[in-house]
Amino acid sequence: MSKTRDFASFAEFYPYYLAEHSNSTSRRLHFVGTSLVIAFVTYAVATLNFWLLLAVPIAGYGFAWVGHFFFEHNRPATFKHPLYSLMGDFVMFRDLITGKLAF
């Protein structure tokens, strides 16, 4: 049985998060999923069509989990560190856009 690793802060967690996303296809899938999440939330708020928010977890997790299960061959960090993992998705999204990380 593997022991769950504890992190004292997001700053400590993020290098682990990046190591779990070393495959470029997985990072691209995460980027697509996070882009869709941002688009769905923005559109739902702009149109007051909050039913669209039901698509947010499907888009966000769907693309990410394909990346993990088929390309990274690991379990998503969401299962053990849900808040840090969500934060990591958006920080990695920013890092990809700014060129700090390679697609």
N, C-alpha and C positions, 0 to 999 in steps of 0.2 A: 504494500500500500504506500503510495507516494504522499509525502508531506506537503501541504499547501504552503507556499512561500508567502511570508508576510512582508509588507512594504510599509515603511514609516511615512512615506510621502509620495506624491505623484512624481516628483523629480527622481526618486529612487526607482519607481515603477517603470517610467518611460523607456529607459534602455532595455529592460526586459521585454516590454511591449514591442519595441523595434526588432529585437532578436526573434520574436515570434512572428514577425512579418518580413522576413528576409527575402522571400520570393517575390520577384517583380510582378508576376501575374496576380498574386494575392494582393499586393499593394494597389494595383490598378483596379481590381474588383472592389476593394474597400473604398477607393476614390469614387467609383461609380455609385456605389451604395450611399455614401455620405452625400454626394452631389444630389442624388434623388431625394434623400431625406430633407436636405435644405430646400430643394425645389418644392416638394410636397407641402412642407410646413409653410413656406412663404405663400404659395398659391392658396392653401386652405385659409390662411389668415386674411389674405387680400380679398378673397371671394366670400368669406364667411361660410365656406363649405367644409365644415369640420369633419364630415364623414371621410374626407380624403386622408385624415390623420390615421385612419386604420391601415393605410398602405405604408406608413412610415416604418414600423418594425419589420414588415415583410421586405421592403426595399433595403433597409439598413442591414438587417441580419442575413437576409437571403444571399446577397452578393458576398458579404464577409465570410459566411460559413462555407460557401462554395470554395472560396480562397483557402480557408483553413483545411477543410477535409480533402480537397483534391489536389492542392498545390503545396501547401505547407506541411501537410500530414501531421497536424497537431490539433489540439483542442483549443477553441477560442478562449481568450483570457476572460471573456464575459462570464464564463461559468464560475470562476473563482474570484474575480475582481470586477464586478459589474460597473461600478462608478468610475474607477480608474480606466477601465477599458473604454467606456464611452468617451471619457475625456481624451484618451489616447487616439481614438478615431479622429476627433476634430483637430488635435494637435498634429497628427500625421498628415491629415488633409492639408492643413496650413503649410507644413513642411514640404509637401509635394508641390503645392502651388508656388511657393517661394523658391523652389530649387534646392532647398536644404537637403532634401532626399530625392533620389532618382526614382523616376517612374519605372 
